[in-house]
Structure formats: C-alpha cells, structure tokens
Amino acid sequence: MLPPRLSNGICSLNAGEDRLTLSVHMEIDAGGRIVHYEIFPSVIRVQTRLSYNIVRRILVDGDENLRRQYADLVDHLEEMARLCHILRERRMRRGAIDFDFPEIKVKLDEAGRPVELVKRVRSLAESIIEEFMLAANETVAEHLHRLGVPAVYRVHEEPDTEKMEKLNALLHNFGQRLTTVDDIHPIVLQQVLTRIAGRPEERIISTVMLRSLKQARYEAENLGHFGLAARYYTHFTSPIRRYPDLIVHRILRETFTTGELSAKRREKLAKMLPVVAQHSSERERAAAEAERETVDLKKVEYMARFVGDEFPAIISGVTAFGLFVELDNGVEGLVHVSSMDDDYYQFIEEQYALIGERSKRIYRLGDAVNVRVVRVNPADRTIDQARVAEPGRGEADKADNGNGRKGNKAKGKTGTKRQAKSGGKAKAVAKPKSRLK
C-alpha cells in the first residue's frame, strides 16, 4: 500500500476532487460479452462516495429513507446490479470456482483492545465491485497479451493430480465424485460446490477443495487463471495498494503513443519483470501471514474473557494430535487429543476424521460439537478447548478401555498454528482464506 498521505490523499478518489486516473471503458452485451473496450488516461471527479452498507440497504433491503436521499443514484445502482448478475452468470457458465467464506473483522477500542468480532458476508454491494474489477482485469490482461508487450500477470495453475485424487476420495464419503482427476476443468469443481450448497457437508468439502488448489501468484508469462476459468488475467484495479497493478499501469501508459515498446525497453522489461513478479508474490504471502497473525492475536485477546464458557462449534481441522474447532464468531482453537480420554482415537487421514477405537465414535471435519474454552495464550496466539458432553450423544465410560489405556496422550503443538509433531502423518486443514484472485 502506498503511504497514507498518497493512498488517502491525491491518489484516492475523494468526492468533489479531480483525480488523474487510468480508465477502462467497456461495452458489454446482454450475454456478458465485452464487445468493445478502450483504455485511456482520464480525469475523474467523484460526486458521491457510497459505502457497501449504504448500497446494500438501498438495493437489497429497499431502505426507503436512503432511496429518497440518493434518489438521483438509485437507477444507476439498479443498472449496476443487473450488470453484476449478467457478468457473474457468464463467469459461472464458463466454470469459475466461487468460494464464499465469511471474513472476520476485529473491532478495537481506542487503546487497541478487541471489543467485537464481526463476521462479514459478501453481499450484492461487494459483488458489484468484484464483478466489475474482474471484468476490467481480464480485459487489460488480454489487451497486454495481444499487444505482445512484456507484462505482469496474475496466474493460477491447474491443481496437482495427487491432490485431486485425495479430494475425490473425500467426495466419495458424501456421495459425490469428480468425473476425472487428470486435466481437470474448474467447472467440474464448481458443479460439486453447486450440488452441495446448503447441505451439512458444504463446509468440509469447500474447505478441502480450496486447500487442494494451488495458490495464485504473479508471473511475467500469461499462464491463465484456473480458479476464474480465465485465459487472461492480471491485477490492474488497485495501483495504490499493489505494486503489480502499478507496474501494469506504467506499461500501459508507455504504449499509448505508438501502441508499441522499443526493442531496448522490451529487453529491459523482459529481464526485470520476472524478478518483480517473484518478489511481489513473496511479499504478498508475507503480508497475508502478518495479517493472519495479527487477527489471530486479537481473537485470542478477545476470547480471554470467555475462559470457562461453552460454545457450539464446527470441526475445522483434524490432525493426529486433535481437533481444530471454529466458533460461530470465527475464533478457532484446539481440542487436544489428550483431553479426549473417553476412548483411544485413531487418525484416519483419508476421511479427515478421528475415530474411537472402542466406541467407533467419529469426529470428522465439518461436524458440529460443543466445546469449552480452557485457556488462552496471547503470546503464542493459541486457544485450548475441550469437548462438552452433547445431548443424546452421551459420554463413553472414562475408565480403562480394556487395553490398559485411558485415552490418547499424543503430543503436538497446540493452538491455531497447525504444526503437527507426529511424524509428518498429521493432515492439517488451514482456516480457509481464498488467495485465488
């Protein structure tokens, strides 16, 4: 991100101010196809800045007060909503994979203490901007490719066959399957997501599917984008917060006069851009990790007030050393296998499950459980939890199970960092946060 003096000042589209920009003007037909486009330098003066919340209340909730307040914009917003649906339907028809995991936002007080965790779910307002940005990014990427000039692309390669085989094994447990695991097309995965939408297994399948895909990255060569089912894709729409977008803007501007680049400039870019792409990918991953660690720390601090309290949860990960569970508020913790002393639990990797040796009780990824917060450790950003007896399920006898064992005493690192110390056999499924786009 550019420094705030730039990103929030002369580089930000503030209302009532002229801003120098690079625009993509696209004509889109009723089928969502871009029939004509133009990329050009422009001056933009924003009349009114609207928040996602205001747009959602106007378009989705039908808030009459807001519709009157922004009466001159309502028709435009409704037309944008129609175009959003057209673009999304076309993207779905070609097979783009659409994950929709909620995002957790931590609200802080003036002293930086967490006071609330808010689960943000994508609404129509966010979808409008997302679809428009996707269309612009694809258009610019195809434009650069057809010009034949060196550029930076956002690429997402096909998944490994081995991971698709493991995903297919999981799908068989729920009566689903992939028609093929070799040379797989994204539409096959999206069809699975469509079939299981709203069903109990939706969470587990979506999570494992996301972790089975490769991570998107930057590359100086156009390799296509598997997740979006796009032949051409780049990052163009956020030059004030992503360096690759800024590079794309600079290259585009260089082509405006002649539509070409000199041989000397091409040679320089050909050497420079692979390094830029690799560095950008590395810094993106570092920034994402820093963000995750910061949010995890604030979640742990927030949960300190709830030690001893019980909560409903969903099993979000299964390893040889225990169960990772996620509460309704998005907080994740570990139920260590050593606390599951009613039986001796075996880790069945291909089923993402712990199964009781004597009771045959199964704890599988995506199952609902009740847990109690046992302890929190802000220094390690960890939360330890324990199972709570579930009505109708019953607790097995905690006495000796007949083999001289009182339950597992497996050792492993506890908390939200999933690093098993069990001979490399533990399979951890990290909390999903899509980096496909």
Secondary structure, 3 states (H helix, E strand, C coil): CCCHHHHHHHCCCCECCEEEEEEEEEEECCCCCEEEEEEEEEEEEECCCCCHHHHHHHHCCCCHHHHHHCHHHHHHHHHHHHHHHHHHHHHHHHCCCCCCCCEEEEEECCCCCEEEEEEECCCHHHHHHHHHHHHHHHHHHHHHHHHCCCCCEEEECCCCHHHHHHHHHHHHCCCCCCCCCCCCCHHHHHHHHHHHCCCCCHHHHHHHHHHHCCCCEEECCCCCECCCCECCCCCCCCCCCCHHHHHHHHHHHHHCCCCCCCHHHHHHHHHHHHHHHHHHHHHHHHHHHHHHHHHHHHHHHHHHHHCCCEEEEEEEEEECCEEEEEECCCCEEEEEHHHCCCCCEEEEHHHCEEEECCCCCEEECCCEEEEEEEEEECCCCEEEEEECCCCCCCCCCCCCCCCCCCCCCCCCCCCCCCCCCCCCCCCCCCCCCCCCC
